[in-house]
Amino acid sequence: MHDIRTIRDNPAAFDQGLALRGLPPMADELLKLDRELREHIQILQAMQATANAESKAVGTAMRTGDSAAIEAAKAKVTSIKQSILAGPQIERDLRKKLNDALAVIPNLPMDGVPKGKDEHDNKELHTWGEKPTFNFEPRQHFDIGEWLGLMDFETAAKLSGARFVILKGQLAKLERALGLFMVDLHTEHHGYTEIYAPYMLRDEAMFGVAQLPKFKEDLFQTTSGHWLIPTAEASLTNLVRERVLEEKELPIRMTAYTPCFRAEAGAAGKDTRGMIRQHQFSKVELVSITTPEQAEAEHSRMLNCAEEVLKRLKLAFRTIVLCTGDMGFGSRKTYDIEVWLPGQNAYREISSCSQLGDFQARRMDARFKPADGKGPRYVHTLNGSGLAVGRTMVAILENYQNDDGSVTIPEALRPYMGGAEKITRS
């Protein structure tokens, strides 16, 4: 959520930031709504001052005993107070109109983020690892999983429709092993605290992390009005909502291994086969709450933590920084990690690590007390996938496939797989 005072102070800079995202100027319209609200508040204050003065006039008239003057003064006070009574509702309506307009405007990119329109303008930062070579034509993950007899899309479709999967035996165990491996790595080596939090959230919590109202069509809602989380970021970040933290508590680093639920409303025709884009999937999420001064270093640290998962699994990847036109709604700066998938002969996203500045904190009213004793400031929030479990399984199946159809289990996962070295046909 943007601060209207910042827009008021420098509307040109605000519109320039929107232009980097390919959006038209909005400052004038927002400032018009802001003026209407402030002018109404001033009118209310003036009316209240007039009502106070007229109340004194009633007292003066009563001392004179002039009944006509008394009634006239009382009538004037009553008229003013009736006008004042309607004022608060008008103020609420005007404030809501302004806040609703602000709520659907994306965050502005940081200085230094590459300028561009779409994914073609993203900038590669580095690559890691060697792409595997095969003496056979590498298959895609769904062909491998179905041949193994451990991945069933047909039955899943009978139960739930498209974009669901049933994993069996060693693949079900691999999914669980990946989640445990990632959480252990992040908690034991990277200093994150594991959290178990709700998978269903109320409107205000989803608004706080900027899922509502912008992404309503991409979410699943229950009959009770709760929203199923699209990522654990929604639950973890909200743990500091409506709180004032001490600076010495920061940074706060949290991780969670959870199911995630997405309607994929805008993904018609994309990745319709396989596990790349599902309505239900598992992910290990990383969230950091920091001071503004810590945020940039924390962003780099989070990226390194996510990359370490792939390094330990010995999966080749590249890291890119997204351009201004390709960043997510709440992001100021985003790194994407893309893992190599030989079955597709392409890199595919497996993690996004984003800085959001105080964009979410303003919506959640999450602040901290600086150590210097000055007034509270908004925290900065960051989040990233560490990693998407299903996509990591996809990468393992494709990168570790063998010519006999079996899949070698990466060494780092074998302790979580009961010592097994291969997944073979059921």
C-alpha positions, -999 to +999 in steps of 0.1 A: +000+000+000+014+034-009+016+063+015-006+092+001+017+117+018+047+104-003+026+108-035+015+142-024+051+153-018+064+140-052+037+130-077+060+131-106+083+105-091+053+083-083+041+084-119+076+077-132+077+046-110+044+035-125+057+041-160+085+017-154+058-009-148+041+000-180+012+018-162-004+052-169+000+081-145-023+079-115-010+106-091-035+133-103-066+111-097-053+099-063-045+134-052-080+145-063-095+119-040-071+129-013-081+166-016-118+157-014-112+138+018-090+165+034-114+193+024-144+174+039-124+170+072-117+207+072-154+215+066-163+191+095-139+208+118-152+243+108-188+232+114-179+218+148-162+251+157-194+269+145-216+246+166-195+253+197-198+291+191-235+289+185-239+268+217-223+297+236-248+320+218-276+300+233-262+305+268-259+342+261-295+344+249-308+325+279-292+351+302-310+379+284-343+361+287-351+368+251-372+337+241-371+344+204-333+348+204-331+316+225-352+296+200-333+310+170-300+301+185-311+266+194-325+260+159-292+271+144-272+247+167-296+218+159-292+225+121-254+225+123-253+193+144-276+175+120-251+183+092-223+172+114-240+139+121-238+129+084-201+140+082-184+109+097-201+085+072-191+108+043-156+108+056-155+070+059-169+067+023-142+092+010-114+074+029-125+040+016-126+054-020-090+066-016-078+034+001-095+012-025-078+031-052-044+028-035-049-009-027-048-020-064-017-001-074+015-022-075+047-014-056+073+008-073+106-007-084+138+000-066+166+020-082+188-003-102+162-028-112+165-034-150+140-015-171+119-036-194+084-047-205+084-085-199+104-116-192+125-110-224+141-080-206+151-099-175+189-099-167+208-131-160+231-127-130+249-161-130+246-198-136+257-228-115+263-264-122+267-285-154+237-296-174+236-334-175+242-353-208+224-384-218+230-412-243+192-413-249+165-388-255+156-374-220+119-377-211+097-352-193+088-358-157+052-369-163+064-396-187+089-408-162+065-408-133+037-426-152+061-452-165+073-458-129+037-464-120+040-438-092+024-407-108-013-408-116-030-378-133-060-398-146-073-409-112-066-374-098-087-359-125-116-383-117-114-371-080-107-334-084-105-324-121-075-310-140-042-298-124-041-324-096-018-354-092-016-386-071+019-397-061+025-432-048+052-451-031+087-438-036+075-406-053+051-398-024+081-404-001+103-383-023+079-354-020+079-357+018+117-361+018+123-330-002+102-309+022+120-322+053+154-318+036+147-282+028+133-273+062+162-290+080+187-271+058+170-237+064+166-242+102+198-260+110+222-241+087+205-209+076+190-197+109+153-197+100+127-207+126+102-233+115+066-223+119+034-242+117+006-217+110-030-217+096-036-227+060-069-206+060-069-169+065-094-141+070-099-112+046-078-088+065-048-111+066-050-117+029-053-080+023-023-074+046+000-094+022-015-078-009-033-110-020-066-091-018-082-075-036-058-078-066-056-117-068-091-126-057-097-147-089-065-167-083-075-178-047-098-205-033-124-194-007-142-217+017-179-215+025-169-200+059-153-171+041-117-181+048-091-181+020-068-210+014-032-198+014-015-196-021+018-197-002+030-198+034+041-162+029+006-151+036+005-168+071+042-161+081+043-124+072+010-118+090+026-130+123+039-094+128+007-076+118-005-049+142+026-052+162+054-028+172+087-048+174+120-038+190+148-032+166+169-057+184+144-084+174+151-079+138+157-096+114+131-122+120+136-152+098+108-178+094+102-209+072+073-233+067+066-264+047+029-262+037+004-272+010-005-242-012-036-237-032-040-216-064-069-213-088-044-205-117-072-183-132-047-167-156-029-199-167-054-213-192-035-234-217-002-232-198+015-263-185-017-283-187+001-316-184+024-325-155+032-310-121+046-276-131+013-257-125-011-273-101-041-262-080-025-280-049+012-282-043+038-281-015+063-255-010+089-245+016+087-207+021+112-183+035+101-150+051+122-122+066+111-092+086+138-065+087+146-028+092+148-008+060+186-007+063+189-045+066+166-053+036+191-053+007+216-076+025+188-098+037+176-102+001+210-114-010+212-138+019+177-152+012+187-158-024+218-177-013+198-199+010+174-208-018+203-215-042+220-237-016+191-262-019+198-267-056+236-269-050+232-297-025+209-315-049+235-309-077+209-294-100+220-269-126+203-235-124+206-199-134+196-168-114+180-137-130+168-104-117+134-095-130+129-063-150+104-036-140+077-049-162+079-085-150+080-081-112+052-093-090+025-069-077+041-063-043+077-065-052+103-038-054+130-061-066+129-099-074+154-126-081+142-157-099+160-190-097+154-212-128+164-249-126+174-268-158+149-293-170+165-316-197+131-331-206+119-296-217+154-285-227+147-253-208+152-234-176+120-232-155+113-210-124+117-228-091+120-199-067+113-162-065+129-141-038+114-106-034+119-074-015+086-056-008+098-027+012+071-014+036+044-022+010+029-050+031+038-035+065+016-005+058-013-028+050-007-048+082+004-019+104+036-037+113+063-014+128+094-014+150+109+009+176+144+021+164+172+016+189+179+054+189+145+059+206+128+078+177+092+071+168+081+037+153+089+030+116+074+004+093+093-029+089+104-042+056+093-076+044+109-102+022+098-136+009+111-164-012+106-200-022+131-223-006+120-242-028+088-252-046+087-289-037+068-302-067+090-284-092+121-297-074+108-332-078+102-325-115+139-314-117+151-345-100+131-369-122+144-352-154+180-346-143+186-380-126+167-402-151+185-433-164+182-452-197+164-481-180+136-457-168+148-456-132+157-424-113+188-420-092+181-404-058+205-374-051+229-382-023+216-354-001+182-370+000+192-406+006+191-403+044+154-391+040+146-420+017+157-448+040+190-451+023+175-460-011+197-450-041+172-454-069+135-452-077+125-481-099+093-492-116+066-503-093 
